[in-house]
Amino acid sequence: MKLDILAIGVHPDDVELGCSGTLLNEQRLGKRTGIIDLTQGELGTRGTIETRYKEAALAAQHMKVLTRENLKMRDGFFVNDEKHQLQLISAIRKFQPEIILANILDDRHPDHGRAGHLIRDAAFLSGLAKIETKDENGVAQTKWRPKYVLHYLQDWYHEPDLIIDISESFEERMEAIKAYSTQFFTDPSGNEGPQTYISTPDFLDSVIARARMLGKRIGVKYGEGFITEKKIGISRLDALVLNET
């Protein structure tokens, strides 16, 4: 299945928090979108692997993606080495995305930055013909390199190179995030487990505030920010958000 946009997150919920508005925008334009989660988020304080899969599936429905896969790397302990690069290269060649949306390169959670570098390196290596990989049926895969790897913002703020207007997609974006009920809500019964950094109402408030702040930077209500190591090129000026700021 060839995709136009492939979003990759090290934990289920990274994509939702970082770039789900952009995925919804692109899906609305008829683009083929999908998600790869690198790990099952098994080290999360709250919830279980099983609940995380259920939440990820529900979130995928909200985002209207065509596919979502989990590579089952070890949460917290995967590394950016040949073994993991080849696993991800095979996935990239399977979906042949034009654009990859990836974890940030440096963040509060060390998994985020490590995953960002793994994704960036695998995306480049995927374009080298002499690196051999096979698909699930043992068939040799052809080389493929995405045109862009865009790193979405996560916990720490980084000055974005690109801000995308997600105002029309914002409510659906928040529904996708809220699908992770074990992660982002605290029931008075305490059944989900102990309080964590992301389980208080303040965390979701900060998610909304970040989107509003980024939107304000380009004169819209809500935005998502990305950084890129490759310069952004556009073919028409009507791609610009022409709002006074």
Secondary structure by P-SEA (a helix, b strand, c coil): ccccbbbbbccccccccccaaaaaaaaaabbbbbbbbcccccccccccaaaaaaaaaaaaaaaccccccccccccccccccaaaaaaaaaaaaaccccbbbbcccccccaaaaaaaaaaaaaaaacccccccccccccccccbbbbcbbbbbbcccccccccccccccaaaaaaaaaaccccccccccccccccccccccaaaaaaaaaaaaaaaaaaccccbbbbbbcbbbbbccccccccccc
